[in-house]
């Protein structure tokens, strides 16, 4: 997978998770539903944080990945 494909996939995931959290905040009926609240707490927020950190550190991650390929050749 190229860097551009990874960046596009992470950006899409990040936007979808952000939309889920926005729905949770701004739609009162979803706040009452326990299943949706649990989904947000257990899955959406941690994945949003991880995807944000990976997007932020992607140049360093790519450098690390490329360094491993150069030493293996």
N, CA, C and O atoms as a GROMACS GRO file, in nm:
protein
  292
    1UNK      N    1   0.084  -0.117   0.000
    1UNK     CA    2   0.000   0.000   0.000
    1UNK      C    3   0.089   0.124   0.000
    1UNK      O    4   0.181   0.135   0.081
    2UNK      N    5   0.062   0.216  -0.089
    2UNK     CA    6   0.143   0.337  -0.098
    2UNK      C    7   0.104   0.435   0.014
    2UNK      O    8   0.001   0.420   0.080
    3UNK      N    9   0.190   0.535   0.032
    3UNK     CA   10   0.163   0.636   0.135
    3UNK      C   11   0.034   0.712   0.107
    3UNK      O   12  -0.041   0.745   0.199
    4UNK      N   13   0.009   0.740  -0.021
    4UNK     CA   14  -0.112   0.814  -0.056
    4UNK      C   15  -0.237   0.733  -0.024
    4UNK      O   16  -0.334   0.788   0.027
    5UNK      N   17  -0.235   0.603  -0.052
    5UNK     CA   18  -0.350   0.517  -0.023
    5UNK      C   19  -0.373   0.508   0.128
    5UNK      O   20  -0.487   0.511   0.174
    6UNK      N   21  -0.265   0.497   0.203
    6UNK     CA   22  -0.278   0.492   0.350
    6UNK      C   23  -0.337   0.622   0.401
    6UNK      O   24  -0.427   0.621   0.485
    7UNK      N   25  -0.287   0.735   0.350
    7UNK     CA   26  -0.335   0.867   0.394
    7UNK      C   27  -0.483   0.885   0.362
    7UNK      O   28  -0.559   0.937   0.444
    8UNK      N   29  -0.524   0.843   0.242
    8UNK     CA   30  -0.665   0.856   0.201
    8UNK      C   31  -0.754   0.767   0.288
    8UNK      O   32  -0.861   0.810   0.331
    9UNK      N   33  -0.711   0.644   0.314
    9UNK     CA   34  -0.789   0.553   0.398
    9UNK      C   35  -0.801   0.606   0.541
    9UNK      O   36  -0.909   0.603   0.600
   10UNK      N   37  -0.691   0.654   0.596
   10UNK     CA   38  -0.694   0.709   0.732
   10UNK      C   39  -0.781   0.834   0.740
   10UNK      O   40  -0.855   0.852   0.837
   11UNK      N   41  -0.773   0.920   0.638
   11UNK     CA   42  -0.855   1.042   0.638
   11UNK      C   43  -1.003   1.007   0.634
   11UNK      O   44  -1.084   1.067   0.705
   12UNK      N   45  -1.039   0.909   0.550
   12UNK     CA   46  -1.179   0.866   0.542
   12UNK      C   47  -1.228   0.809   0.674
   12UNK      O   48  -1.337   0.843   0.720
   13UNK      N   49  -1.146   0.721   0.734
   13UNK     CA   50  -1.182   0.664   0.865
   13UNK      C   51  -1.199   0.774   0.968
   13UNK      O   52  -1.294   0.772   1.047
   14UNK      N   53  -1.106   0.868   0.969
   14UNK     CA   54  -1.109   0.977   1.066
   14UNK      C   55  -1.235   1.062   1.050
   14UNK      O   56  -1.297   1.102   1.149
   15UNK      N   57  -1.273   1.091   0.926
   15UNK     CA   58  -1.394   1.170   0.902
   15UNK      C   59  -1.521   1.096   0.943
   15UNK      O   60  -1.611   1.155   1.001
   16UNK      N   61  -1.528   0.968   0.912
   16UNK     CA   62  -1.646   0.888   0.950
   16UNK      C   63  -1.659   0.880   1.101
   16UNK      O   64  -1.768   0.897   1.156
   17UNK      N   65  -1.548   0.856   1.170
   17UNK     CA   66  -1.554   0.848   1.316
   17UNK      C   67  -1.590   0.983   1.377
   17UNK      O   68  -1.664   0.989   1.475
   18UNK      N   69  -1.537   1.090   1.321
   18UNK     CA   70  -1.572   1.223   1.368
   18UNK      C   71  -1.720   1.252   1.350
   18UNK      O   72  -1.784   1.314   1.435
   19UNK      N   73  -1.776   1.206   1.237
   19UNK     CA   74  -1.919   1.225   1.213
   19UNK      C   75  -2.002   1.146   1.314
   19UNK      O   76  -2.104   1.195   1.361
   20UNK      N   77  -1.958   1.025   1.348
   20UNK     CA   78  -2.031   0.946   1.449
   20UNK      C   79  -2.031   1.016   1.584
   20UNK      O   80  -2.133   1.018   1.653
   21UNK      N   81  -1.918   1.073   1.621
   21UNK     CA   82  -1.910   1.144   1.749
   21UNK      C   83  -1.995   1.271   1.744
   21UNK      O   84  -2.061   1.305   1.843
   22UNK      N   85  -1.995   1.341   1.631
   22UNK     CA   86  -2.080   1.461   1.618
   22UNK      C   87  -2.227   1.424   1.629
   22UNK      O   88  -2.304   1.496   1.693
   23UNK      N   89  -2.267   1.313   1.569
   23UNK     CA   90  -2.405   1.268   1.583
   23UNK      C   91  -2.437   1.238   1.729
   23UNK      O   92  -2.545   1.271   1.778
   24UNK      N   93  -2.344   1.175   1.797
   24UNK     CA   94  -2.364   1.142   1.938
   24UNK      C   95  -2.383   1.268   2.021
   24UNK      O   96  -2.464   1.270   2.114
   25UNK      N   97  -2.309   1.372   1.990
   25UNK     CA   98  -2.317   1.497   2.066
   25UNK      C   99  -2.444   1.576   2.034
   25UNK      O  100  -2.509   1.628   2.125
   26UNK      N  101  -2.479   1.585   1.906
   26UNK     CA  102  -2.586   1.677   1.865
   26UNK      C  103  -2.724   1.614   1.848
   26UNK      O  104  -2.821   1.687   1.828
   27UNK      N  105  -2.735   1.481   1.853
   27UNK     CA  106  -2.866   1.418   1.841
   27UNK      C  107  -2.903   1.360   1.979
   27UNK      O  108  -2.846   1.259   2.020
   28UNK      N  109  -2.996   1.423   2.049
   28UNK     CA  110  -3.028   1.382   2.186
   28UNK      C  111  -3.077   1.237   2.198
   28UNK      O  112  -3.052   1.171   2.298
   29UNK      N  113  -3.148   1.188   2.098
   29UNK     CA  114  -3.201   1.051   2.109
   29UNK      C  115  -3.089   0.948   2.104
   29UNK      O  116  -3.104   0.839   2.161
   30UNK      N  117  -2.979   0.979   2.039
   30UNK     CA  118  -2.867   0.884   2.035
   30UNK      C  119  -2.791   0.880   2.167
   30UNK      O  120  -2.734   0.777   2.203
   31UNK      N  121  -2.791   0.991   2.239
   31UNK     CA  122  -2.723   0.993   2.370
   31UNK      C  123  -2.792   0.901   2.469
   31UNK      O  124  -2.727   0.845   2.558
   32UNK      N  125  -2.922   0.885   2.456
   32UNK     CA  126  -2.998   0.801   2.549
   32UNK      C  127  -2.976   0.653   2.519
   32UNK      O  128  -2.978   0.571   2.611
   33UNK      N  129  -2.955   0.618   2.393
   33UNK     CA  130  -2.940   0.479   2.354
   33UNK      C  131  -2.804   0.425   2.402
   33UNK      O  132  -2.699   0.476   2.365
   34UNK      N  133  -2.810   0.321   2.485
   34UNK     CA  134  -2.690   0.267   2.548
   34UNK      C  135  -2.596   0.201   2.448
   34UNK      O  136  -2.474   0.210   2.463
   35UNK      N  137  -2.650   0.136   2.348
   35UNK     CA  138  -2.566   0.067   2.250
   35UNK      C  139  -2.479   0.165   2.173
   35UNK      O  140  -2.359   0.142   2.157
   36UNK      N  141  -2.536   0.273   2.128
   36UNK     CA  142  -2.461   0.372   2.053
   36UNK      C  143  -2.357   0.440   2.142
   36UNK      O  144  -2.245   0.465   2.097
   37UNK      N  145  -2.392   0.468   2.266
   37UNK     CA  146  -2.298   0.528   2.360
   37UNK      C  147  -2.179   0.437   2.385
   37UNK      O  148  -2.065   0.483   2.392
   38UNK      N  149  -2.205   0.308   2.399
   38UNK     CA  150  -2.097   0.212   2.420
   38UNK      C  151  -2.010   0.202   2.296
   38UNK      O  152  -1.887   0.195   2.307
   39UNK      N  153  -2.071   0.202   2.178
   39UNK     CA  154  -1.996   0.198   2.053
   39UNK      C  155  -1.903   0.319   2.043
   39UNK      O  156  -1.787   0.305   2.002
   40UNK      N  157  -1.952   0.434   2.078
   40UNK     CA  158  -1.870   0.556   2.074
   40UNK      C  159  -1.754   0.546   2.171
   40UNK      O  160  -1.640   0.578   2.136
   41UNK      N  161  -1.782   0.504   2.295
   41UNK     CA  162  -1.679   0.499   2.398
   41UNK      C  163  -1.574   0.392   2.373
   41UNK      O  164  -1.455   0.415   2.395
   42UNK      N  165  -1.616   0.277   2.327
   42UNK     CA  166  -1.525   0.163   2.315
   42UNK      C  167  -1.454   0.160   2.180
   42UNK      O  168  -1.337   0.120   2.173
   43UNK      N  169  -1.520   0.202   2.074
   43UNK     CA  170  -1.461   0.188   1.941
   43UNK      C  171  -1.427   0.321   1.875
   43UNK      O  172  -1.314   0.340   1.830
   44UNK      N  173  -1.521   0.412   1.868
   44UNK     CA  174  -1.503   0.532   1.786
   44UNK      C  175  -1.395   0.625   1.842
   44UNK      O  176  -1.307   0.668   1.767
   45UNK      N  177  -1.399   0.657   1.968
   45UNK     CA  178  -1.302   0.751   2.025
   45UNK      C  179  -1.159   0.695   2.019
   45UNK      O  180  -1.069   0.765   1.975
   46UNK      N  181  -1.135   0.571   2.063
   46UNK     CA  182  -0.999   0.520   2.052
   46UNK      C  183  -0.948   0.513   1.908
   46UNK      O  184  -0.832   0.547   1.881
   47UNK      N  185  -1.033   0.469   1.813
   47UNK     CA  186  -0.991   0.463   1.673
   47UNK      C  187  -0.967   0.603   1.616
   47UNK      O  188  -0.877   0.621   1.534
   48UNK      N  189  -1.046   0.700   1.658
   48UNK     CA  190  -1.026   0.837   1.614
   48UNK      C  191  -0.892   0.890   1.662
   48UNK      O  192  -0.819   0.955   1.587
   49UNK      N  193  -0.858   0.863   1.786
   49UNK     CA  194  -0.731   0.908   1.842
   49UNK      C  195  -0.614   0.839   1.770
   49UNK      O  196  -0.517   0.905   1.733
   50UNK      N  197  -0.624   0.708   1.751
   50UNK     CA  198  -0.517   0.634   1.686
   50UNK      C  199  -0.499   0.681   1.541
   50UNK      O  200  -0.386   0.700   1.496
   51UNK      N  201  -0.609   0.699   1.469
   51UNK     CA  202  -0.597   0.744   1.329
   51UNK      C  203  -0.538   0.884   1.322
   51UNK      O  204  -0.460   0.914   1.231
   52UNK      N  205  -0.572   0.970   1.416
   52UNK     CA  206  -0.515   1.104   1.419
   52UNK      C  207  -0.365   1.102   1.446
   52UNK      O  208  -0.290   1.176   1.383
   53UNK      N  209  -0.323   1.020   1.539
   53UNK     CA  210  -0.180   1.009   1.570
   53UNK      C  211  -0.104   0.951   1.451
   53UNK      O  212   0.006   0.997   1.419
   54UNK      N  213  -0.160   0.850   1.387
   54UNK     CA  214  -0.093   0.790   1.272
   54UNK      C  215  -0.083   0.891   1.158
   54UNK      O  216   0.022   0.899   1.093
   55UNK      N  217  -0.189   0.969   1.131
   55UNK     CA  218  -0.181   1.070   1.026
   55UNK      C  219  -0.076   1.176   1.060
   55UNK      O  220  -0.005   1.223   0.971
   56UNK      N  221  -0.067   1.212   1.186
   56UNK     CA  222   0.028   1.312   1.232
   56UNK      C  223   0.172   1.263   1.215
   56UNK      O  224   0.260   1.338   1.174
   57UNK      N  225   0.194   1.135   1.248
   57UNK     CA  226   0.329   1.079   1.247
   57UNK      C  227   0.359   0.997   1.121
   57UNK      O  228   0.460   0.926   1.118
   58UNK      N  229   0.276   1.006   1.018
   58UNK     CA  230   0.293   0.924   0.899
   58UNK      C  231   0.429   0.943   0.831
   58UNK      O  232   0.486   0.843   0.786
   59UNK      N  233   0.484   1.063   0.821
   59UNK     CA  234   0.618   1.073   0.761
   59UNK      C  235   0.723   0.992   0.837
   59UNK      O  236   0.808   0.928   0.775
   60UNK      N  237   0.719   0.995   0.969
   60UNK     CA  238   0.815   0.917   1.048
   60UNK      C  239   0.790   0.768   1.032
   60UNK      O  240   0.885   0.689   1.027
   61UNK      N  241   0.664   0.728   1.025
   61UNK     CA  242   0.630   0.587   1.006
   61UNK      C  243   0.680   0.539   0.869
   61UNK      O  244   0.734   0.429   0.858
   62UNK      N  245   0.662   0.620   0.767
   62UNK     CA  246   0.710   0.584   0.633
   62UNK      C  247   0.862   0.573   0.630
   62UNK      O  248   0.916   0.483   0.567
   63UNK      N  249   0.930   0.664   0.698
   63UNK     CA  250   1.076   0.658   0.707
   63UNK      C  251   1.119   0.528   0.773
   63UNK      O  252   1.213   0.462   0.727
   64UNK      N  253   1.050   0.491   0.880
   64UNK     CA  254   1.081   0.368   0.952
   64UNK      C  255   1.057   0.246   0.863
   64UNK      O  256   1.138   0.154   0.862
   65UNK      N  257   0.946   0.247   0.789
   65UNK     CA  258   0.915   0.135   0.698
   65UNK      C  259   1.018   0.125   0.586
   65UNK      O  260   1.064   0.016   0.554
   66UNK      N  261   1.056   0.239   0.528
   66UNK     CA  262   1.154   0.238   0.418
   66UNK      C  263   1.293   0.199   0.465
   66UNK      O  264   1.367   0.134   0.391
   67UNK      N  265   1.329   0.236   0.586
   67UNK     CA  266   1.460   0.199   0.640
   67UNK      C  267   1.471   0.048   0.653
   67UNK      O  268   1.576  -0.010   0.625
   68UNK      N  269   1.362  -0.016   0.696
   68UNK     CA  270   1.361  -0.161   0.708
   68UNK      C  271   1.375  -0.230   0.573
   68UNK      O  272   1.435  -0.337   0.564
   69UNK      N  273   1.320  -0.171   0.469
   69UNK     CA  274   1.329  -0.230   0.334
   69UNK      C  275   1.469  -0.213   0.278
   69UNK      O  276   1.517  -0.302   0.207
   70UNK      N  277   1.535  -0.102   0.306
   70UNK     CA  278   1.670  -0.079   0.253
   70UNK      C  279   1.772  -0.173   0.315
   70UNK      O  280   1.862  -0.220   0.246
   71UNK      N  281   1.759  -0.203   0.445
   71UNK     CA  282   1.855  -0.290   0.510
   71UNK      C  283   1.832  -0.436   0.472
   71UNK      O  284   1.925  -0.516   0.477
   72UNK      N  285   1.709  -0.472   0.434
   72UNK     CA  286   1.678  -0.610   0.396
   72UNK      C  287   1.729  -0.641   0.255
   72UNK      O  288   1.751  -0.758   0.223
   73UNK      N  289   1.747  -0.539   0.171
   73UNK     CA  290   1.788  -0.562   0.032
   73UNK      C  291   1.935  -0.592   0.020
   73UNK      O  292   1.985  -0.614  -0.090
   0.00000   0.00000   0.00000
